[in-house]
Amino acid sequence: MVCHKCGEPAIGICRFCGRAVCKEHHVTTLPTILAMYLGDQQTPKAIVVSNVLWCGECQPQPEPVEVPEFY
């Protein structure tokens, strides 16, 4: 697996888009939601993992995106 920018060996894959990144092009990390569920009294809860690899090129959206074509 090689970095999508420079072709050097990658250290990992962006959690959000799947691009491979090397140590030099690894920009930062972001939190991500692994799962959602309803807790006590039907309160929505999330299992969140912090510090997942992010390539810095893709743009994870802060709000849900509607996809009516999936209906």
Secondary structure, 3 states (H helix, E strand, C coil): CECCCCCCECCEECCCCCCEECCCCCCEEEEEEEEEEECHHHCEEEEEEEEEEECCCCCCCCCCCCCHHHC
